[in-house]
Amino acid sequence: MKHLMTPSLIALAYLCLSLPAQGQVLENIFTVDEDKAETYLDAGGAVLYRPGYLGSEDNVTQVIPYIDGEYKGRFYLKPGQGAGINVINNKYVRLSGGVNYLFGRDSSENGAAQRLRVRDLEDSITAAASLRINTAIGVIDSQVQVPITGDLEGVRLDIAGITQWDPTPKLRINPGIRFTFMDEEMVNQFYAISKFITYEGGGLSSFSAFAAGYYDVSDQWQLVGLVDYAVLEDTLSTSLLAPENDGVTATLGLAYKFR
């Protein structure tokens, strides 16, 4: 027993001595890196052109606010990502949690939905978690969303690879590709016709190629644009609620930079 106690006590003493070091490591993990601790706000407006939902035969044009901001690299309010807090934010990884937004389905925006008399789906606020991995050639972004308000239910996951091209000092372009996954519940909300056609299982629902652009008109004003071409997964494209198997989303906005 003595021979067992001695190594154990040594190990316990080493663990106690190492706790401050381990605490420092954890603190470093959750501390925002100095070069990521930005505080800024870009605010303005944009025109958004999009399908009523992917597969819809009708498109929607909306005027929306444009807000892109961070506070000390910790809190954020960003297009696409939503609003929340960066739990980890360093040169390798950004791990975030907060809320986001998903468009539902307005049957008045889609002739097929009207003919089939399917009900509207209210837009939803979602609980969202995001992970960004930085690489030498770009970033890998993923976000999972679970609706907490509105009519939508289920889970949506988006995974994107994004790189950057700077053709001029004033112009930045971020091209990328995205894969969207929905679980069975969310897929059936958008594409099933109750009692006639339903879908079993979740998985890849669409994929898209996109490019976002940012042009500095002046030191304070910036033009923001996005073009996204998305294609519906083959099985879902056969739905009577998806007369179109693809769709284009485009945004053009102007923002004032508070920096």
Backbone as CSV, one residue per row, in Angstrom:
resi,resn,N_x,N_y,N_z,CA_x,CA_y,CA_z,C_x,C_y,C_z
1,MET,0.835,-1.201,0.000,0.000,0.000,0.000,0.874,1.257,0.000
2,LYS,2.018,1.218,0.718,2.909,2.356,0.784,3.414,2.720,-0.610
3,HIS,3.759,1.672,-1.408,4.296,1.927,-2.745,3.219,2.508,-3.665
4,LEU,1.949,2.162,-3.391,0.857,2.722,-4.186,0.548,4.152,-3.764
5,MET,0.676,4.421,-2.467,0.339,5.751,-1.951,1.327,6.796,-2.447
6,THR,2.613,6.452,-2.489,3.634,7.446,-2.826,3.446,8.015,-4.232
7,PRO,3.335,7.166,-5.274,3.092,7.727,-6.601,1.787,8.514,-6.673
8,SER,0.760,8.038,-5.937,-0.519,8.728,-5.976,-0.411,10.121,-5.380
9,LEU,0.293,10.231,-4.243,0.467,11.533,-3.616,1.282,12.468,-4.495
10,ILE,2.299,11.909,-5.153,3.112,12.728,-6.062,2.256,13.247,-7.217
11,ALA,1.400,12.361,-7.756,0.532,12.756,-8.856,-0.454,13.834,-8.419
12,LEU,-1.008,13.673,-7.187,-1.954,14.657,-6.676,-1.277,16.007,-6.469
13,ALA,-0.031,15.972,-5.926,0.703,17.212,-5.716,0.985,17.896,-7.060
14,TYR,1.349,17.107,-8.070,1.629,17.668,-9.396,0.371,18.300,-9.992
15,LEU,-0.783,17.626,-9.791,-2.043,18.151,-10.306,-2.365,19.495,-9.668
16,CYS,-2.189,19.586,-8.343,-2.477,20.837,-7.643,-1.551,21.954,-8.115
17,LEU,-0.280,21.628,-8.320,0.674,22.632,-8.777,0.377,23.087,-10.198
18,SER,-0.204,22.181,-10.986,-0.447,22.503,-12.389,-1.772,23.220,-12.619
19,LEU,-2.654,23.285,-11.613,-3.958,23.929,-11.795,-3.858,25.377,-12.249
20,PRO,-2.972,26.198,-11.667,-2.872,27.570,-12.166,-2.499,27.620,-13.637
21,ALA,-1.593,26.727,-14.047,-1.194,26.705,-15.460,-2.362,26.310,-16.344
22,GLN,-3.132,25.294,-15.891,-4.290,24.876,-16.667,-5.326,25.992,-16.729
23,GLY,-5.510,26.705,-15.628,-6.427,27.828,-15.624,-5.995,28.900,-16.604
24,GLN,-4.669,29.110,-16.708,-4.153,30.091,-17.661,-4.446,29.666,-19.090
25,VAL,-4.311,28.349,-19.362,-4.603,27.836,-20.699,-6.067,28.072,-21.045
26,LEU,-6.971,27.731,-20.096,-8.396,27.936,-20.339,-8.712,29.412,-20.536
27,GLU,-8.067,30.256,-19.748,-8.290,31.692,-19.890,-7.856,32.154,-21.271
28,ASN,-6.737,31.636,-21.740,-6.252,32.012,-23.064,-7.203,31.554,-24.157
29,ILE,-7.813,30.389,-23.985,-8.731,29.872,-24.985,-9.930,30.806,-25.149
30,PHE,-10.451,31.280,-24.019,-11.662,32.090,-24.056,-11.382,33.584,-24.165
31,THR,-10.129,33.979,-24.118,-9.767,35.376,-24.293,-9.724,35.705,-25.774
32,VAL,-10.338,36.805,-26.166,-10.321,37.221,-27.566,-8.914,37.689,-27.928
33,ASP,-8.362,37.154,-29.010,-7.044,37.585,-29.468,-7.053,39.083,-29.757
34,GLU,-5.913,39.720,-29.531,-5.829,41.175,-29.699,-6.211,41.606,-31.113
35,ASP,-5.771,40.858,-32.124,-6.071,41.255,-33.504,-7.511,40.930,-33.901
36,LYS,-8.259,40.213,-33.050,-9.664,39.917,-33.314,-10.605,40.790,-32.480
37,ALA,-10.041,41.557,-31.547,-10.859,42.332,-30.609,-11.286,43.656,-31.237
38,GLU,-12.013,43.577,-32.346,-12.448,44.769,-33.062,-13.760,45.315,-32.496
39,THR,-13.899,46.627,-32.562,-15.164,47.284,-32.251,-15.532,48.165,-33.439
40,TYR,-16.654,47.872,-34.074,-17.066,48.645,-35.242,-18.559,48.450,-35.469
41,LEU,-19.133,49.320,-36.292,-20.534,49.200,-36.661,-20.711,49.772,-38.063
42,ASP,-21.227,48.954,-38.972,-21.618,49.392,-40.304,-23.141,49.308,-40.360
43,ALA,-23.793,50.435,-40.629,-25.257,50.465,-40.597,-25.788,51.184,-41.821
44,GLY,-26.862,50.635,-42.392,-27.472,51.240,-43.570,-28.697,50.461,-43.989
45,GLY,-28.933,50.405,-45.281,-30.087,49.693,-45.816,-29.708,48.933,-47.070
46,ALA,-30.549,47.971,-47.438,-30.266,47.145,-48.609,-31.569,46.701,-49.254
47,VAL,-31.473,46.384,-50.532,-32.578,45.781,-51.264,-32.268,44.292,-51.429
48,LEU,-33.198,43.456,-51.027,-33.021,42.008,-51.076,-33.999,41.407,-52.088
49,TYR,-33.465,40.634,-53.021,-34.265,39.916,-54.015,-34.027,38.430,-53.779
50,ARG,-35.092,37.662,-53.564,-34.933,36.250,-53.213,-36.149,35.451,-53.651
51,PRO,-36.006,34.122,-53.790,-37.198,33.287,-53.977,-38.062,33.341,-52.721
52,GLY,-39.384,33.140,-52.883,-40.240,33.041,-51.703,-39.700,32.002,-50.746
53,TYR,-39.201,30.895,-51.283,-38.386,29.888,-50.610,-37.738,29.116,-51.749
54,LEU,-36.685,28.376,-51.493,-35.996,27.691,-52.578,-36.916,26.648,-53.204
55,GLY,-37.172,26.791,-54.505,-38.129,25.941,-55.209,-39.383,26.696,-55.607
56,SER,-39.610,27.851,-54.969,-40.776,28.666,-55.269,-40.699,29.206,-56.692
57,GLU,-41.864,29.336,-57.335,-41.889,29.902,-58.679,-41.955,31.420,-58.661
58,ASP,-42.187,32.014,-57.518,-42.254,33.464,-57.393,-41.098,33.977,-56.555
59,ASN,-40.704,35.232,-56.831,-39.629,35.875,-56.092,-40.157,37.073,-55.315
60,VAL,-39.380,37.479,-54.319,-39.772,38.564,-53.422,-38.676,39.626,-53.428
61,THR,-39.085,40.893,-53.462,-38.152,42.009,-53.327,-38.489,42.763,-52.054
62,GLN,-37.483,42.938,-51.181,-37.695,43.575,-49.888,-36.630,44.631,-49.634
63,VAL,-37.002,45.689,-48.933,-36.043,46.655,-48.410,-35.789,46.299,-46.954
64,ILE,-34.535,46.048,-46.598,-34.198,45.565,-45.270,-33.085,46.422,-44.660
65,PRO,-32.996,46.474,-43.330,-31.856,47.162,-42.713,-30.595,46.328,-42.884
66,TYR,-29.473,47.002,-42.956,-28.179,46.316,-43.010,-27.365,46.748,-41.796
67,ILE,-27.014,45.793,-40.960,-26.216,46.078,-39.767,-25.134,45.011,-39.637
68,ASP,-23.908,45.463,-39.507,-22.775,44.560,-39.321,-21.875,45.184,-38.266
69,GLY,-21.813,44.559,-37.083,-21.021,45.163,-36.024,-20.479,44.159,-35.031
70,GLU,-19.431,44.569,-34.331,-18.863,43.788,-33.238,-18.444,44.732,-32.123
71,TYR,-18.402,44.207,-30.902,-17.901,44.963,-29.759,-16.765,44.179,-29.112
72,LYS,-15.563,44.698,-29.270,-14.350,44.101,-28.716,-14.178,42.644,-29.129
73,GLY,-14.723,42.291,-30.300,-14.580,40.932,-30.794,-15.381,39.902,-30.024
74,ARG,-16.172,40.357,-29.062,-16.912,39.421,-28.205,-18.387,39.343,-28.590
75,PHE,-19.024,40.497,-28.730,-20.441,40.519,-29.087,-20.576,40.903,-30.554
76,TYR,-21.559,40.325,-31.235,-21.692,40.574,-32.662,-23.157,40.727,-33.067
77,LEU,-23.347,41.436,-34.171,-24.630,41.558,-34.853,-24.289,41.607,-36.328
78,LYS,-24.501,40.467,-37.038,-23.963,40.333,-38.377,-24.973,39.683,-39.325
79,PRO,-24.965,40.097,-40.609,-25.823,39.433,-41.597,-25.426,37.958,-41.719
80,GLY,-26.407,37.101,-41.788,-26.123,35.680,-41.942,-25.869,34.963,-40.629
81,GLN,-25.105,35.588,-39.734,-24.758,34.941,-38.464,-25.745,35.272,-37.361
82,GLY,-26.402,36.421,-37.455,-27.360,36.820,-36.435,-26.716,37.659,-35.349
83,ALA,-27.207,37.514,-34.122,-26.706,38.294,-32.990,-26.339,37.351,-31.854
84,GLY,-25.243,37.666,-31.167,-24.852,36.800,-30.060,-23.490,37.136,-29.519
85,ILE,-22.814,36.118,-28.993,-21.526,36.290,-28.328,-20.526,35.285,-28.869
86,ASN,-19.301,35.755,-29.098,-18.210,34.873,-29.486,-17.578,34.294,-28.218
87,VAL,-17.778,33.022,-27.994,-17.221,32.369,-26.804,-15.711,32.207,-26.961
88,ILE,-15.292,31.813,-28.152,-13.876,31.707,-28.502,-13.663,32.512,-29.773
89,ASN,-12.606,33.312,-29.816,-12.331,34.120,-31.008,-10.828,34.362,-31.095
90,ASN,-10.154,33.475,-31.835,-8.719,33.625,-31.997,-8.323,33.356,-33.443
91,LYS,-7.044,33.276,-33.725,-6.593,33.150,-35.110,-6.909,31.788,-35.716
92,TYR,-7.306,30.832,-34.882,-7.624,29.495,-35.384,-9.122,29.224,-35.462
93,VAL,-9.859,29.641,-34.430,-11.256,29.233,-34.282,-12.102,30.399,-33.769
94,ARG,-13.348,30.457,-34.255,-14.347,31.345,-33.663,-15.585,30.515,-33.364
95,LEU,-15.937,30.410,-32.083,-17.106,29.654,-31.646,-18.114,30.621,-31.058
96,SER,-19.355,30.609,-31.601,-20.340,31.624,-31.240,-21.685,30.997,-30.918
97,GLY,-22.474,31.722,-30.149,-23.842,31.310,-29.851,-24.744,32.516,-29.752
98,GLY,-25.987,32.375,-30.239,-26.906,33.500,-30.180,-28.220,33.172,-30.847
99,VAL,-28.775,34.156,-31.561,-30.043,33.973,-32.256,-29.874,34.403,-33.713
100,ASN,-30.729,33.834,-34.580,-30.708,34.183,-35.992,-32.146,34.207,-36.507
101,TYR,-32.317,34.148,-37.823,-33.633,34.341,-38.434,-33.766,33.434,-39.645
102,LEU,-34.915,32.789,-39.783,-35.217,31.979,-40.965,-36.538,32.436,-41.577
103,PHE,-36.529,32.626,-42.905,-37.766,32.957,-43.601,-38.675,31.732,-43.657
104,GLY,-39.967,31.972,-43.537,-40.943,30.903,-43.655,-41.473,30.792,-45.077
105,ARG,-42.781,30.643,-45.212,-43.388,30.512,-46.542,-44.722,31.248,-46.553
106,ASP,-44.832,32.229,-47.440,-46.073,32.962,-47.640,-46.703,32.428,-48.915
107,SER,-47.837,31.763,-48.796,-48.463,31.131,-49.968,-48.820,32.145,-51.053
108,SER,-49.026,33.403,-50.658,-49.349,34.422,-51.660,-48.166,34.695,-52.576
109,GLU,-46.961,34.250,-52.162,-45.766,34.448,-52.971,-45.522,33.286,-53.933
110,ASN,-46.401,32.289,-53.927,-46.147,31.093,-54.720,-47.451,30.542,-55.272
111,GLY,-47.559,30.544,-56.604,-48.775,30.041,-57.239,-49.037,28.586,-56.930
112,ALA,-47.982,27.754,-56.898,-48.163,26.324,-56.617,-48.727,26.126,-55.218
113,ALA,-48.202,26.891,-54.242,-48.695,26.774,-52.870,-50.155,27.195,-52.780
114,GLN,-50.524,28.212,-53.541,-51.930,28.642,-53.533,-52.833,27.575,-54.140
115,ARG,-52.399,26.999,-55.261,-53.230,25.986,-55.926,-53.417,24.755,-55.050
116,LEU,-52.379,24.396,-54.309,-52.451,23.212,-53.454,-53.007,23.535,-52.072
117,ARG,-53.263,24.817,-51.818,-53.892,25.275,-50.574,-53.113,24.848,-49.330
118,VAL,-51.816,24.974,-49.415,-50.998,24.686,-48.230,-50.965,25.928,-47.356
119,ARG,-50.782,25.733,-46.080,-50.833,26.845,-45.141,-49.521,27.627,-45.165
120,ASP,-49.621,28.878,-44.739,-48.424,29.709,-44.607,-47.558,29.194,-43.458
121,LEU,-46.261,29.513,-43.538,-45.326,29.230,-42.455,-44.731,30.558,-42.000
122,GLU,-45.004,30.949,-40.781,-44.465,32.214,-40.279,-42.945,32.139,-40.152
123,ASP,-42.283,33.291,-40.387,-40.840,33.372,-40.174,-40.521,33.022,-38.726
124,SER,-39.290,32.563,-38.511,-38.904,32.109,-37.171,-37.605,32.755,-36.709
125,ILE,-37.547,33.090,-35.430,-36.284,33.376,-34.765,-35.716,32.041,-34.299
126,THR,-34.422,31.857,-34.479,-33.812,30.578,-34.156,-32.715,30.731,-33.102
127,ALA,-32.527,29.679,-32.306,-31.326,29.571,-31.487,-30.227,29.069,-32.412
128,ALA,-29.082,29.736,-32.413,-28.043,29.429,-33.397,-26.683,29.268,-32.733
129,ALA,-25.919,28.309,-33.225,-24.533,28.120,-32.803,-23.669,28.060,-34.053
130,SER,-22.551,28.791,-34.046,-21.696,28.893,-35.222,-20.262,28.523,-34.878
131,LEU,-19.585,27.921,-35.851,-18.169,27.586,-35.703,-17.434,28.014,-36.972
132,ARG,-16.405,28.813,-36.810,-15.550,29.198,-37.943,-14.148,28.659,-37.707
133,ILE,-13.609,27.982,-38.714,-12.244,27.480,-38.665,-11.434,28.239,-39.709
134,ASN,-10.380,28.896,-39.279,-9.534,29.667,-40.182,-8.443,28.791,-40.766
135,THR,-8.260,28.861,-42.084,-7.204,28.111,-42.761,-6.345,29.083,-43.563
136,ALA,-5.298,28.554,-44.187,-4.388,29.399,-44.941,-5.038,29.978,-46.191
137,ILE,-6.072,29.325,-46.720,-6.681,29.785,-47.972,-8.085,30.354,-47.791
138,GLY,-8.590,30.356,-46.573,-9.937,30.868,-46.340,-10.490,30.357,-45.035
139,VAL,-11.812,30.358,-44.920,-12.456,29.915,-43.688,-13.496,28.838,-44.003
140,ILE,-13.747,28.005,-43.016,-14.836,27.038,-43.068,-15.847,27.452,-42.007
141,ASP,-17.037,27.803,-42.450,-18.094,28.249,-41.549,-19.172,27.187,-41.425
142,SER,-19.673,26.988,-40.229,-20.836,26.117,-40.024,-21.756,26.775,-39.014
143,GLN,-23.054,26.582,-39.237,-24.041,27.120,-38.305,-25.226,26.177,-38.213
144,VAL,-25.639,25.873,-37.002,-26.827,25.060,-36.774,-27.896,25.957,-36.155
145,GLN,-29.150,25.812,-36.646,-30.252,26.640,-36.164,-31.441,25.765,-35.771
146,VAL,-32.059,26.128,-34.660,-33.268,25.467,-34.181,-34.305,26.550,-33.911
147,PRO,-35.447,26.545,-34.615,-36.457,27.589,-34.417,-36.992,27.605,-32.985
148,ILE,-37.175,28.828,-32.459,-37.746,28.977,-31.122,-39.020,29.820,-31.155
149,THR,-39.326,30.448,-32.301,-40.597,31.148,-32.483,-41.112,30.818,-33.883
150,GLY,-42.316,31.273,-34.199,-42.860,31.070,-35.537,-43.362,29.654,-35.750
151,ASP,-43.594,29.311,-37.027,-44.163,28.006,-37.363,-43.125,26.935,-37.644
152,LEU,-41.910,27.330,-37.963,-40.909,26.340,-38.357,-40.478,25.485,-37.172
153,GLU,-40.205,24.221,-37.470,-39.710,23.279,-36.472,-38.608,22.438,-37.106
154,GLY,-37.778,21.849,-36.254,-36.718,20.997,-36.768,-35.352,21.633,-36.617
155,VAL,-34.416,21.179,-37.451,-33.017,21.625,-37.363,-32.500,21.920,-38.764
156,ARG,-31.747,23.003,-38.890,-31.078,23.343,-40.146,-29.591,23.525,-39.882
157,LEU,-28.760,22.988,-40.781,-27.311,23.113,-40.678,-26.762,23.634,-41.999
158,ASP,-25.949,24.682,-41.932,-25.276,25.233,-43.109,-23.772,25.103,-42.926
159,ILE,-23.091,24.608,-43.963,-21.632,24.498,-43.958,-21.112,25.187,-45.209
160,ALA,-20.174,26.122,-45.041,-19.683,26.906,-46.172,-18.166,27.001,-46.135
161,GLY,-17.581,27.052,-47.321,-16.160,27.343,-47.482,-16.036,28.676,-48.198
162,ILE,-15.279,29.612,-47.617,-15.204,30.974,-48.139,-13.748,31.412,-48.230
163,THR,-13.397,32.041,-49.353,-12.061,32.591,-49.502,-12.172,34.081,-49.772
164,GLN,-11.057,34.745,-50.010,-11.082,36.201,-50.203,-10.173,36.607,-51.351
165,TRP,-10.661,37.578,-52.130,-9.905,38.145,-53.246,-9.989,39.661,-53.137
166,ASP,-8.832,40.314,-53.198,-8.774,41.772,-53.107,-8.239,42.337,-54.423
167,PRO,-9.110,42.535,-55.417,-8.631,43.018,-56.719,-8.089,44.438,-56.678
168,THR,-8.597,45.274,-55.754,-8.081,46.634,-55.567,-8.073,46.926,-54.075
169,PRO,-7.367,47.969,-53.649,-7.361,48.311,-52.217,-8.749,48.654,-51.672
170,LYS,-9.669,49.085,-52.544,-10.998,49.476,-52.095,-12.045,48.378,-52.241
171,LEU,-11.712,47.307,-52.936,-12.696,46.267,-53.231,-12.269,44.930,-52.659
172,ARG,-13.188,44.302,-51.895,-12.961,42.963,-51.345,-14.088,42.052,-51.801
173,ILE,-13.732,40.883,-52.318,-14.724,39.912,-52.777,-14.506,38.603,-52.029
174,ASN,-15.606,38.049,-51.502,-15.546,36.775,-50.778,-16.404,35.736,-51.487
175,PRO,-15.811,34.937,-52.388,-16.563,33.858,-53.030,-16.577,32.614,-52.150
176,GLY,-17.603,31.767,-52.363,-17.668,30.547,-51.567,-18.726,29.588,-52.062
177,ILE,-18.790,28.454,-51.409,-19.815,27.452,-51.668,-20.461,27.070,-50.345
178,ARG,-21.735,26.665,-50.412,-22.473,26.340,-49.186,-23.312,25.088,-49.390
179,PHE,-23.374,24.261,-48.358,-24.238,23.076,-48.346,-25.218,23.232,-47.185
180,THR,-26.505,23.061,-47.483,-27.542,23.213,-46.472,-28.212,21.875,-46.205
181,PHE,-28.340,21.542,-44.926,-28.965,20.297,-44.502,-30.178,20.631,-43.639
182,MET,-31.261,19.882,-43.825,-32.439,20.014,-42.977,-32.845,18.638,-42.473
183,ASP,-33.381,18.586,-41.255,-33.885,17.308,-40.786,-35.260,17.037,-41.406
184,GLU,-35.789,15.843,-41.162,-37.032,15.403,-41.798,-38.199,16.348,-41.502
185,GLU,-38.262,16.849,-40.290,-39.388,17.694,-39.900,-39.413,18.995,-40.707
186,MET,-38.255,19.640,-40.844,-38.206,20.903,-41.564,-38.391,20.700,-43.060
187,VAL,-37.822,19.633,-43.612,-37.998,19.319,-45.031,-39.474,19.170,-45.364
188,ASN,-40.199,18.437,-44.541,-41.615,18.189,-44.819,-42.464,19.439,-44.664
189,GLN,-42.042,20.350,-43.797,-42.792,21.596,-43.674,-42.763,22.390,-44.976
190,PHE,-41.631,22.398,-45.643,-41.502,23.196,-46.864,-41.976,22.465,-48.115
191,TYR,-41.772,21.153,-48.194,-41.942,20.472,-49.481,-42.967,19.346,-49.488
192,ALA,-43.473,18.938,-48.325,-44.455,17.858,-48.296,-45.860,18.394,-48.529
193,ILE,-46.700,17.546,-49.091,-48.120,17.841,-49.236,-48.849,16.840,-48.356
194,SER,-49.415,17.334,-47.273,-49.974,16.476,-46.238,-50.868,15.385,-46.820
195,LYS,-50.638,14.151,-46.371,-51.416,12.953,-46.717,-51.190,12.467,-48.152
196,PHE,-50.399,13.208,-48.930,-50.156,12.789,-50.305,-48.676,12.480,-50.547
197,ILE,-47.821,13.438,-50.268,-46.391,13.255,-50.506,-45.632,13.719,-49.274
198,THR,-44.861,12.835,-48.669,-44.002,13.203,-47.543,-42.612,12.631,-47.792
199,TYR,-41.646,13.118,-47.018,-40.250,12.703,-47.207,-39.727,12.091,-45.915
200,GLU,-39.012,10.985,-46.053,-38.470,10.287,-44.899,-36.979,10.570,-44.764
201,GLY,-36.596,10.941,-43.567,-35.191,11.206,-43.308,-34.789,12.617,-43.701
202,GLY,-33.724,13.107,-43.087,-33.180,14.414,-43.420,-31.868,14.252,-44.151
203,GLY,-31.239,15.373,-44.426,-29.965,15.336,-45.119,-29.770,16.577,-45.958
204,LEU,-28.942,16.466,-46.980,-28.657,17.596,-47.858,-29.939,18.063,-48.533
205,SER,-30.269,19.347,-48.379,-31.465,19.889,-49.026,-31.118,20.800,-50.200
206,SER,-29.938,21.433,-50.174,-29.541,22.293,-51.283,-28.052,22.589,-51.197
207,PHE,-27.507,23.073,-52.312,-26.128,23.567,-52.312,-26.084,24.816,-53.168
208,SER,-25.120,25.692,-52.894,-25.085,26.960,-53.597,-23.666,27.474,-53.763
209,ALA,-23.496,28.354,-54.753,-22.265,29.105,-54.953,-22.613,30.578,-54.806
210,PHE,-21.749,31.340,-54.163,-22.073,32.734,-53.879,-20.817,33.590,-53.895
211,ALA,-21.038,34.897,-53.955,-19.945,35.857,-53.823,-20.487,37.116,-53.160
212,ALA,-19.821,37.536,-52.091,-20.150,38.793,-51.429,-19.077,39.806,-51.774
213,GLY,-19.485,41.059,-51.984,-18.531,42.099,-52.344,-18.684,43.326,-51.463
214,TYR,-17.547,44.003,-51.175,-17.539,45.199,-50.336,-16.647,46.237,-51.012
215,TYR,-17.240,47.386,-51.342,-16.485,48.437,-52.029,-16.531,49.721,-51.212
216,ASP,-15.364,50.259,-50.892,-15.271,51.486,-50.108,-15.443,52.692,-51.028
217,VAL,-16.629,53.282,-50.983,-16.897,54.485,-51.772,-16.072,55.650,-51.237
218,SER,-15.953,55.707,-49.909,-15.137,56.716,-49.228,-14.652,56.105,-47.926
219,ASP,-14.047,56.943,-47.086,-13.580,56.437,-45.790,-14.737,55.989,-44.909
220,GLN,-15.927,56.554,-45.127,-17.063,56.274,-44.251,-18.196,55.494,-44.921
221,TRP,-18.259,55.488,-46.228,-19.364,54.831,-46.919,-18.886,53.601,-47.683
222,GLN,-19.717,52.544,-47.621,-19.354,51.283,-48.261,-20.556,50.683,-48.979
223,LEU,-20.329,50.238,-50.222,-21.334,49.480,-50.956,-21.165,48.002,-50.627
224,VAL,-22.287,47.319,-50.395,-22.267,45.908,-50.034,-23.163,45.142,-51.011
225,GLY,-22.677,44.036,-51.537,-23.483,43.252,-52.467,-23.302,41.766,-52.258
226,LEU,-24.299,40.996,-52.669,-24.242,39.539,-52.579,-25.049,38.930,-53.716
227,VAL,-24.481,37.909,-54.347,-25.211,37.104,-55.318,-25.032,35.643,-54.923
228,ASP,-26.143,34.917,-54.823,-26.124,33.523,-54.389,-27.002,32.703,-55.333
229,TYR,-26.420,31.671,-55.936,-27.187,30.775,-56.802,-27.287,29.419,-56.113
230,ALA,-28.509,28.994,-55.787,-28.734,27.762,-55.027,-29.522,26.756,-55.856
231,VAL,-29.207,25.479,-55.668,-29.870,24.387,-56.377,-30.468,23.429,-55.355
232,LEU,-31.731,23.089,-55.545,-32.439,22.192,-54.644,-31.993,20.749,-54.874
233,GLU,-31.910,19.997,-53.821,-31.542,18.571,-53.921,-32.538,17.840,-54.821
234,ASP,-32.054,16.838,-55.581,-32.850,16.198,-56.637,-34.199,15.681,-56.155
235,THR,-34.215,14.989,-55.012,-35.475,14.420,-54.528,-36.484,15.509,-54.206
236,LEU,-36.029,16.572,-53.549,-36.937,17.650,-53.173,-37.408,18.439,-54.395
237,SER,-36.594,18.462,-55.450,-36.980,19.216,-56.647,-38.170,18.587,-57.369
238,THR,-38.532,17.342,-56.992,-39.701,16.693,-57.602,-40.998,17.066,-56.876
239,SER,-40.887,17.800,-55.753,-42.078,18.182,-55.002,-42.967,19.095,-55.833
240,LEU,-44.276,18.930,-55.687,-45.220,19.818,-56.361,-45.109,21.242,-55.835
241,LEU,-44.509,21.397,-54.653,-44.305,22.720,-54.080,-42.985,23.341,-54.524
242,ALA,-42.264,22.654,-55.413,-40.986,23.166,-55.912,-40.989,23.144,-57.441
243,PRO,-41.802,23.984,-58.070,-41.815,24.031,-59.528,-40.487,24.485,-60.122
244,GLU,-39.662,25.189,-59.351,-38.323,25.584,-59.783,-37.308,24.818,-58.939
245,ASN,-36.274,24.301,-59.577,-35.278,23.536,-58.809,-34.061,24.370,-58.423
246,ASP,-34.099,25.669,-58.700,-32.993,26.534,-58.311,-33.533,27.931,-58.011
247,GLY,-32.661,28.792,-57.570,-33.079,30.150,-57.247,-31.894,31.064,-57.048
248,VAL,-32.100,32.352,-57.310,-31.054,33.362,-57.152,-31.459,34.342,-56.062
249,THR,-30.550,34.582,-55.151,-30.714,35.620,-54.136,-29.684,36.700,-54.401
250,ALA,-30.116,37.962,-54.377,-29.198,39.077,-54.613,-29.496,40.197,-53.634
251,THR,-28.442,40.831,-53.165,-28.566,41.953,-52.234,-27.652,43.075,-52.674
252,LEU,-28.143,44.307,-52.577,-27.306,45.488,-52.817,-27.635,46.517,-51.750
253,GLY,-26.611,46.960,-51.028,-26.863,47.889,-49.934,-25.781,48.963,-49.819
254,LEU,-26.076,49.958,-49.007,-25.150,51.040,-48.724,-25.077,51.206,-47.212
255,ALA,-23.869,51.249,-46.681,-23.708,51.329,-45.226,-22.726,52.431,-44.851
256,TYR,-23.003,53.055,-43.708,-22.093,54.050,-43.128,-21.248,53.348,-42.075
257,LYS,-19.945,53.569,-42.121,-19.016,52.876,-41.225,-18.697,53.750,-40.014
258,PHE,-19.107,53.272,-38.827,-18.763,53.944,-37.575,-17.508,53.253,-37.025
259,ARG,-16.362,53.804,-37.350,-15.113,53.172,-36.921,-14.114,54.219,-36.471
